[in-house]
Amino acid sequence: MNVGRSGCVQLRIVVLYIGSMPPPLHIGIVGCSAEGAALCYRTICVEGAALLGPHGHPEVSLHSASLADYVQCLNAGDLQGVAHLMLASARKLAAAGAEFLVCPDNTIHQAFPLVAPASPLPWLHIAEVVAAEAVARGYRRLGLTGTQWLVASSVYPEKLAGAGLECVRPSDAERDEMGSRIMNELVRGVFQPSTVTYFQQVIDGLRARGCDAVILGCTEIPLIINDRNSSLPTLDSTRLLARAALRKACAHLEPAIIVGSPAR
């Protein structure tokens, strides 16, 4: 305990969201693949403490249909089927008390135009979150990595163009090889050094084509690629979405000043 010249005890002041405030909004996670959903959930829980104090995080509920059901629809080009699965999760999460939704899976955002109008709850769109971060960090020309379905889709080109950004796709061969490694390894929790090297090579190629950052457009890619081993700055779609969910969940709260332990 420190005592100042006036004889007053000096105390550490901590700013937290606590007390009689309304609770943070309840976050609903529409899962698709286990690894991506787990990373999103873990990020919300761990980083929530910065806003809500030690061990604090908003209430979170997660629902996921079988990944096999999603893959069957994607292989058939059945976006209506993908939307049906996403909406089934959305309705279950709404019944569980969730107040808004996120989906830590870039690929199935192809069905978002079919999902949003029929959803019982509002959503954060993963590509909009990534685009906003790219603008904030001053990037202009973004390389895209992800599954073959995602890279071939309009999910990122449309959202990036709306923010005044360019989207650069890898070659068709690279797109297909990335998709194979994602679906046969990463979504199963298998992380091979050769796959890390392959993604690094794809990113090197995007850098050579003038990209100033790369989107990690599959929610498992951040498990093997980051700013430390990429030749381009990375936009981690999974963690960016989780952090956006945290900000939305806590946006209505006012900071409350509480007295902490004595200063040392």
N, C-alpha and C positions, 0 to 999 in steps of 0.2 A: 504494500500500500504506500502511495506517495502522498506526502502532505506538503502543500504549497506554502509560500511565504505568508499567506493570509490565514493559515491554519486549516484551510479547506482540504478535504480529501479529494485527490484527482482520480477520476474514474474514466475508464474506457467507454466511449459511446459507440454503440453498434446500431446501424440502420437496417431494419428488417421489416418484412410485411407480416405483422402478427396482430394479436389482440382481438378487438371486437370487429375487425374488418370482415367483410364477406370473404368466403374462401375463394381460392383460385378456381377458374373454370375447370370442369371435368373434361379431360382430353380422351377422345376415342381414337384408337389406332386400328385402322383396317389393314391387317397383315396379309402378306402374300407368301414371301419366302421367310423362313425362320431367321436366318442370319441378319437380313436387313431389318426386320421387325424388332429383333432383339437389340440391335445397335441403336435404333431410334428410341426404344423404351429405356435402355440403359442411359442414354445421353440425357433424356428428360429427367430421370431420377437423380443422376449424379450432379448435373449442372443446375438443377432446381435449388440446391442449397445456397447458391449465390444470391438468390432472391428471397428465399424463405427460411434461411437459417440452417444450421447443421441437420443433415438428414431430411430436410424438407423438400417436398416436390408436390405438384398438383396431383389430384386423384387421376389415375390412368386406368382405362380399361382397354383390352386388346381382344379382337376377334379375328380369326383367320379361317377361311375355307381351305380345303386341301390344295396344296400347290399343284398337284396333279390335275385338278379340275381346271385351274387357270391355264396350265400348259396345253391341255386338250383344246380349250377355246382359242388360244393364241395360234396353235398350229393350224387350226381350221379357219383362221381369220374371222372368228366369231366374236366381234366386239360386243354384240348384244348379250352374249353369254357371259363375257367378262363383266359387263355392267350389272347383270343379274346377280353375280357372286358378290360384287362390291356392295350393291344395295342390300343384299341379305345381311351382310356384316353391319352395314350402317344402321339398319332397323334394329338389330340385336344390341348394338352399342347405344342407340337412343333409348331403348328399353332399360338398359343398365344405368342410365343417367348421364351419359356423355352429353356435352353441350356443343362441341364441334369436333370435326374429324380431320385426321391426316392419314395419308397412305404412303408409307415408306417403300414404295415400289414404283420406279419410273415407268417401266414398261406398260403396266396396266392403266396408266394415265391416258393411254390412247382412247379408252372408253369414257373418259371424264365428261365429254359433252353429252353422253347418254345418261350419266349418273347424276350430275348436278341438278338438273331440273326435277328429278324424281326423288331426291334425297330428303330424308326427314330432318337433316342437320346441315349446317354450312361446313365447307371444307377449306383447308389451305391447299393450294395447288403446288406441287413440288417444283415444277419448272418455273413458276412465277417467283417462288422464293429464291431459286438459284439466279434467275435473271436480275432480281433486285439487288442481290449481293454483288453480282458482277458489275452492275452500274455503280454501286457504292464504292467498289474498289478500283474503278476506272478502267476496267477491261473493255475491249471493243470487239475482238475476234476470238471466238471460243471454239476449241476443239471438243468433240463429243465422243465419249466412250460409253459402252453399254451393251445390252443384248442385241442380237440381230433384229429383233422386233422393234426395239426402241430406236436404234440408229436409223432404221429405214422409215420410221414414222415421222409425223409432223409435230410431235409433242414439243420438242425443243425449238426447231426452226420457227414455229409460229410465235411462241412466247418470247423468244429472243428478238425476233424481228419487231415485235410490239414494243420492245424496250430499246430499239435502235441498235441492236447488236447483231453481228454476223455469227452464223453457225457453220462450222466446217466438219464434215463427216469423214471418217476414215474410208479406205477403199472397201469394196464389197467383200474381198477376201479377208481383210482384217476384221470387218464387221462380223462375218460368219465365224471366224476363229475365236474372236472374243466371246461371242455367244456360246460357242461350244465349251469354252473353258469356264465361263460363268455357270452354266447349267450343269456341267459334269463335275465341277470341282467346288467353286465358291459357295453355291447355295447349299452344298452338302458339308460345308465346314472344312473343306480340303484346300490347303494353301501350299502350292508347289513353287519352289524358287524359279522354275522355268516359266511359270505363268507370270510371276512378278516381272521377270525379264521381258516377256512378250509384251505386256502392257507398257513397260518403259519404252520399248521400241516403237510401239504405236504412237505414244505421246511424243517421242523424238520426231517422228514423221510429221505430226501435227505442228510441232514447233517450226520445222523446216518450211512449212506452208504458211507461216506468218501468224500463227495463233499466239496470243499473249496469255492464255490460261486454258485449262482443260476441265471440262465437266466430268466428274466421276458419276456418270449417269446410270449406274446400277448400284443399288444400295449396299451391295457386298464389296464393290471395288475399294472403298476406303479401308477395308480390312487388310489390303495388301499394298495400296498406293497412297502416298501422302506427299506433302511438300518436301519431305526429307529425301525421298527417293525418286521424285519426278523432275524432269527437266523443265516443266512448266508449273506455275502456281496452280494449285488444285481448288476446285469448287466441289466440296464434299456434300452431295445432295442429301445424304442421310442426316448428318449432324446439322446442316443448315435448316432442314425441315423441323427437326426436333427443337432447335433453338427458337425458330419462329413460333412453334406451338407453345413454348414456355412464355414467350413475350405476350402472345395473345391471351394465354390463360391468366396472366398476372397483370394485364394492362389496366384493369379497373381498380387495382389496389393502390392505396396511398401508403407511402413509407411511414412507419411508426418508429419513433426514437425510443429505445429502451436503454436502461442502464445496465452495463455489463459488469465484468469483474474489475477490480481496481487496476489502474494502470501500473506498469512496472517501469 
